[in-house]
């Protein structure tokens, strides 16, 4: 006797099956499944969005832009390219700063924050001392970079 795959010809209780399923299934609940009162008791919430993190295709252009900008900034300073060296160095500094800003915005979108600052959407205010320390460090780096490029002229 050969076995063939297909729908069963008999119902579990010995009755006949109709083309659209067994007869008499109340409210879409069958005998072998949970009851209607059990289905309504516990609901489980599941997060359907993927975890927020930076992917390689998001990081690659930022890293390439930062590397190109830092090389453009470093080579004229190291090898004295002549009159055009200051322009190339400033352009490299600008590209590096753009890459840094792009990276910070990408990190902020996935939920990363600077050390010492509150998380985005937490409702807390940042401490003024930490903000002023970050501003002072940024200002010092900018002044040193511009001063070094200005010495090329």
C-alpha positions as semicolon CSV with decimal commas, in nm:
position;residue;x (nm);y (nm);z (nm)
1;X;0,000;0,000;0,000
2;X;0,150;0,331;-0,106
3;X;0,134;0,638;0,117
4;X;0,053;0,966;-0,039
5;X;0,066;1,315;0,109
6;X;-0,258;1,502;0,127
7;X;-0,532;1,617;0,361
8;X;-0,692;1,360;0,584
9;X;-1,027;1,228;0,483
10;X;-1,170;1,189;0,833
11;X;-1,229;1,422;1,125
12;X;-1,097;1,353;1,477
13;X;-1,441;1,277;1,614
14;X;-1,538;1,054;1,323
15;X;-1,749;1,320;1,147
16;X;-1,705;1,436;0,792
17;X;-1,483;1,733;0,707
18;X;-1,611;2,022;0,503
19;X;-1,382;2,189;0,246
20;X;-1,325;2,488;0,478
21;X;-1,252;2,291;0,800
22;X;-1,443;2,110;1,074
23;X;-1,799;2,212;1,149
24;X;-1,895;2,373;1,474
25;X;-1,571;2,542;1,582
26;X;-1,698;2,816;1,817
27;X;-1,527;3,156;1,789
28;X;-1,235;3,011;1,595
29;X;-1,116;2,803;1,893
30;X;-1,071;2,430;1,838
31;X;-1,078;2,146;2,089
32;X;-0,703;2,097;2,080
33;X;-0,615;2,465;2,136
34;X;-0,646;2,698;2,437
35;X;-0,987;2,813;2,547
36;X;-1,119;3,161;2,475
37;X;-1,067;3,267;2,839
38;X;-0,705;3,145;2,838
39;X;-0,625;3,335;2,521
40;X;-0,739;3,670;2,661
41;X;-0,551;3,647;2,994
42;X;-0,186;3,700;2,912
43;X;-0,055;3,927;2,640
44;X;0,316;3,946;2,578
45;X;0,467;4,258;2,422
46;X;0,757;4,193;2,192
47;X;0,982;4,463;2,047
48;X;0,972;4,424;1,670
49;X;1,230;4,690;1,588
50;X;1,590;4,574;1,558
51;X;1,841;4,677;1,822
52;X;1,990;5,019;1,753
53;X;2,359;4,992;1,673
54;X;2,600;5,122;1,415
55;X;2,650;4,890;1,120
56;X;2,969;4,860;0,914
57;X;2,810;5,028;0,611
58;X;2,731;5,327;0,833
59;X;3,078;5,346;0,983
60;X;3,289;5,285;0,670
61;X;3,231;5,623;0,496
62;X;3,286;5,809;0,823
63;X;3,617;5,631;0,886
64;X;3,737;5,682;0,527
65;X;3,650;6,053;0,538
66;X;3,824;6,097;0,874
67;X;4,137;5,915;0,752
68;X;4,156;6,120;0,432
69;X;4,107;6,445;0,622
70;X;4,366;6,365;0,884
71;X;4,620;6,269;0,619
72;X;4,550;6,592;0,430
73;X;4,604;6,781;0,754
74;X;4,919;6,595;0,859
75;X;5,125;6,574;0,539
76;X;5,157;6,949;0,464
77;X;5,251;7,006;0,828
78;X;5,515;6,734;0,824
79;X;5,672;6,785;0,482
80;X;5,636;7,161;0,411
81;X;5,454;7,160;0,076
82;X;5,518;7,527;0,010
83;X;5,256;7,800;-0,032
84;X;4,968;7,558;-0,096
85;X;5,039;7,354;0,216
86;X;4,835;7,576;0,446
87;X;4,531;7,552;0,219
88;X;4,555;7,172;0,196
89;X;4,604;7,146;0,573
90;X;4,300;7,364;0,645
91;X;4,093;7,163;0,397
92;X;4,206;6,843;0,569
93;X;4,113;6,990;0,907
94;X;3,770;7,083;0,772
95;X;3,715;6,732;0,630
96;X;3,824;6,573;0,959
97;X;3,585;6,794;1,155
98;X;3,301;6,704;0,917
99;X;3,373;6,334;0,967
100;X;3,379;6,381;1,345
101;X;3,045;6,561;1,336
102;X;2,897;6,296;1,110
103;X;3,019;6,024;1,345
104;X;2,876;6,200;1,649
105;X;2,538;6,242;1,483
106;X;2,533;5,875;1,379
107;X;2,622;5,769;1,732
108;X;2,353;5,997;1,876
109;X;2,089;5,842;1,649
110;X;2,157;5,496;1,788
111;X;2,153;5,622;2,147
112;X;2,518;5,675;2,242
113;X;2,607;5,982;2,449
114;X;2,924;6,156;2,558
115;X;3,059;6,044;2,896
116;X;2,904;6,246;3,176
117;X;2,607;6,370;2,972
118;X;2,253;6,236;3,025
119;X;2,093;5,997;2,778
120;X;1,881;6,142;2,501
121;X;1,517;6,177;2,604
122;X;1,585;6,120;2,974
123;X;1,464;6,468;3,069
124;X;1,772;6,543;3,282
125;X;1,979;6,854;3,222
126;X;2,352;6,816;3,158
127;X;2,590;6,939;3,426
128;X;2,735;7,279;3,328
129;X;3,084;7,178;3,443
130;X;3,096;6,882;3,204
131;X;2,961;7,088;2,915
132;X;3,216;7,363;2,981
133;X;3,498;7,105;3,001
134;X;3,398;6,963;2,661
135;X;3,373;7,314;2,513
136;X;3,713;7,410;2,653
137;X;3,877;7,094;2,516
138;X;3,722;7,151;2,173
139;X;3,829;7,514;2,171
140;X;4,185;7,423;2,272
141;X;4,215;7,166;1,992
142;X;4,074;7,411;1,737
143;X;4,310;7,691;1,845
144;X;4,614;7,462;1,833
145;X;4,520;7,333;1,486
146;X;4,464;7,681;1,342
147;X;4,782;7,810;1,509
148;X;4,986;7,524;1,358
149;X;4,845;7,579;1,011
150;X;4,902;7,955;1,041
151;X;5,271;7,891;1,114
152;X;5,304;7,734;0,768
153;X;5,264;8,074;0,605
